[in-house]
């Protein structure tokens, strides 16, 4: 997948409650009745497999709304994941959530450009290094692991890994679907 805006439109036709099977409707209702209050992004595609949608959305609900990682740092991990996958919609949606959570624009912009932010707090540096190293090296060094455990505990380390994994699934679904940005929005990611 390139970092350019998806072309050709979405591959999965939009489901409505009228066109859903009973099992899809059950899964859809579970998604929209939870803290998301909607089924945007990957959920139209995921509903093709309601069992997968159910399980994936439960992990996502934890990662997004209950993670032990503070919201701005969690969003930073999500942005690093979206950047890795070149997921335009994912990066666009979560850059807004990151700003609302208090992540500085300079960090968001640096991640979008595929570069290490020049100015980060210690916590931001730990999250950035952990997630960037995980995607780059498919593992983390002892020093990076130690810093993350000392700051966020073992549960926090697992929560960072889970955010990277869950949003990888989301990014892959969005990329395969060619999920478009909302009308009038420009792709936030450029090829690097």
C-alpha positions, -999 to +999 in steps of 0.1 A: +000+000+000+013+034-009+008+064+013-013+080-014-050+084-010-069+052-018-083+052-053-112+033-068-134+036-038-141+012-010-142-025-019-168-034+006-203-021-001-218-001+028-239-024+050-272-010+064-291-027+092-317-037+065-290-055+044-272-071+073-277-107+083-291-113+118-256-122+130-241-091+114-268-069+130-261-085+164-224-077+161-232-042+148-255-035+178-227-046+202-203-021+185-226+009+184-240+004+219-205+005+234-183+035+241-176+041+204-212+051+198-208+043+161-193+018+136-170+039+115-137+031+100-130-007+097-163-019+111-182-020+078-156-044+064-151-063+096-188-071+098-184-095+069-171-118+096-192-111+127-172-134+148-140-116+140-158-082+143-169-092+178-135-102+190-116-074+174-139-047+186-136-060+222-098-057+221-102-023+205-126-011+231-101-020+258-071-004+240-090+028+231-110+034+263-094+014+292-056+010+284-032+017+313-013+040+289-024+076+292-046+087+263-022+111+246+006+084+247-018+057+236-028+079+206+009+084+199+013+046+197-017+044+174-003+071+151+031+053+149+011+022+138-009+041+112+023+056+098+039+022+096+010+008+076+005+040+055-032+040+067-045+074+057-079+071+073-065+056+105-039+084+108-064+111+100-089+099+126-064+094+153-045+126+148-077+144+158-081+122+189-044+127+197-048+165+195-078+163+218-059+141+242-031+167+243-004+153+220+015+183+205+011+190+168+049+189+163+049+153+174+019+144+152+035+161+122+069+144+128+052+110+129+032+118+098+064+127+080+081+094+092+107+111+114+115+111+151+100+141+168+127+164+180+111+175+212+094+149+235+089+144+272+104+113+288+071+094+285+067+104+249+102+093+241+097+059+258+064+052+239+079+065+206+111+044+209+092+013+220+067+014+192+090+026+165+116+000+174+089-027+175+078-019+139+113-013+126+131-043+142+101-066+150+114-066+186+127-042+212+161-039+227+167-047+264+172-010+271+139+000+254+121-028+272+135-018+306+126+019+301+090+009+292+086-015+321+101+010+346+077+037+335+045+018+326+049-016+343+046-050+326+009-044+319+017-011+302+042-029+280+015-054+270-009-026+264+015-009+241+021-041+222-017-047+220-023-011+207+003-018+180-013-051+171-049-040+172-043-009+151-023-030+127-054-051+121-075-019+117-049-004+094-048-035+072-086-037+070-088+000+060-060-004+034-075-035+019-109-019+018-094+014+004-115+032+030-117+069+019-111+100+039-142+122+045-150+145+016-127+175+015-100+160+038-064+158+025-043+127+031-022+133+062+006+109+051+031+114+023+053+087+008+086+083+026 
